[in-house]
Amino acid sequence: MANTHKRLKGRCPTINTFYTVTLCCDSRKPLFVNYLNARLIARELALFSKSNSLNTICYVIMPVHIHWLLQLNSDSNLSNLIRNLKILQLINLIKITELTERYGNQIIMTTK
């Protein structure tokens, strides 16, 4: 992204501050039209919030992006948190896609 360093200059996340984050799919692919993908992302957001000292206030999963309102509970680096979440989501989306391609609709019945 052009001029990212300028936008990030002087930014320092603080405890108990609210942040709104938008996570976009690569090439605007509608990954979250698929119910399993959207459900997986919702579960990941909940688990990630519990394990990373932040509160998820609310989120909206759209077909090509996610809007996420969160509150930091520690002096964690917001950029690193977002990067880690995106990595986890990507890994799990790849796994669920491979399983769905391999077993078809049966995966719907086995995932919880």
Secondary structure, 3 states (H helix, E strand, C coil): CCCHHHHHCCCCCCCCCEEEEEEECHHHCCHHHCHHHHHHHHHHHHHHHHHCCEEEEEEEECCCEEEEEEEECCCCCHHHHHHHHHHHHHHHHHHHHHHHHHHCCHHHHHCC
